Amino acid sequence: LTCISTGSPATTVTWMRDGQPLTLNGSTYWMTQTVANRRLSTYENVLIINRAMSDIVGITYNCTVMNALGHVSGTLIAYPPPTVTISSPEIPVAGESFSLTCTVTLAEGDSLIGD
């Protein structure tokens, strides 16, 4: 999860998981911070989650950027990726055409855009 911070005076970033402070312990959760623009004091703060997708589905993550002048927050809810199943009703024969069926299963509330 990425949280971009820009500010003067300098900003600090905190993360929450379902409304509780997230402990960046270096094994399950940790954060990297990269200078995106030194002149503007812009940083790319990335929360890395070392857990199975099933352990984070439906969890709300919140990034708060603050300094002496105030704070701003952003929220993300983790959803499972779609499941794609490709099948062929027939056994393909070299040199002959055949068809494939592609089924996409989405999480409740998700939608598919495109062809």
N, C-alpha and C positions, 0 to 999 in steps of 0.2 A: 504494500500500500504506500502510495507516495503523497507527501504533504509538502508543498512548496511554501517557504517562508521568506518574506522580505520585510525589513524594518530597520528603523533607526530611532531610538537606540536599539541595540542588538536584541534579537528575539530568542526565546526558548520554546521548545516543542515538547508537549506531553501527549501521551496516548491513553485512551480509555478502552475497556472491553466491557460491553454491556453496562456502562455507567460506573465501572470500578476502575481505579488507577491500574494501569498495566505495568507489571514489573518486567523491565528489560533485563532478563537474566542470562542472556547469551546462549541459551540452549533452545528454549521454546520460542522466545521473542527476543529480537535485538534490532537495533536501528543503525543505519548508516547515514552519514551526513556529508554531502558533497557541495562544494561552493559552485553555484551555478553562475553567479555574477558578483565578483568581489566589490566592484564599484557601487552596486546597488544593495549590497548586503543580502543577496538572495541565496538561499540554501535549498537543496533538494534533500528532504528527510524521508528515508524509506524504512518502513516497518517491515521486517522480514519475519514470517510466521513459519516455524518448522513443525507443522502438524499435518495430519491427514485432512483432506478436504471435508470428510464427514464430521470432523471435530469442530469445524468453524462455520458450517452452514447455518444461516439464520442469526449469527452473532453480529452485533452492532459494534463497529470500531469507530472511535472518534479521535480526531487530531485537533489539538488546541495550540495555537501559536499566540504567544503573549510577550509583551514588553511593558515598560513603565507607563506607556500611553494607553494600553488596553489589551484586548484579546479578540480572537476570532476562531471559530471552530468549523470543522467539516465532518460529515458522518458518512460511513459506508456500511451497508449490510451485505454480508457475504452470502452469495447464492451458489448453488451447485452448477457446474457446467452442464451443457446439454449432453444427452446420450445419443450417439449416432449409430444406427445399425444398417449395414448394407447386406442385401441378400439377392440371390439370383434364383428364380423359380425353375431354372433349367441348368443343365450342365453345359458350359460353353464348349464349342467345338472349334478347333483351329480353322480360321478362314471364314467362319460363318458369323453372322451378327447375333447378338443376344441382348437381353435387357437386364438391368439391375434395379432393385427397389431400394431406395434410401429413406429410412424412417428416422425422424428427429424427435426426441422426447425432451420437452422443456420442463423446468420447474414451474410450479403453479404461479401464475401472474406474469411469467416471462412471455415474450413474443419474438417471432422470427422475422427478420427483415431481409429481403433479397429473394433470389430465385432458388 
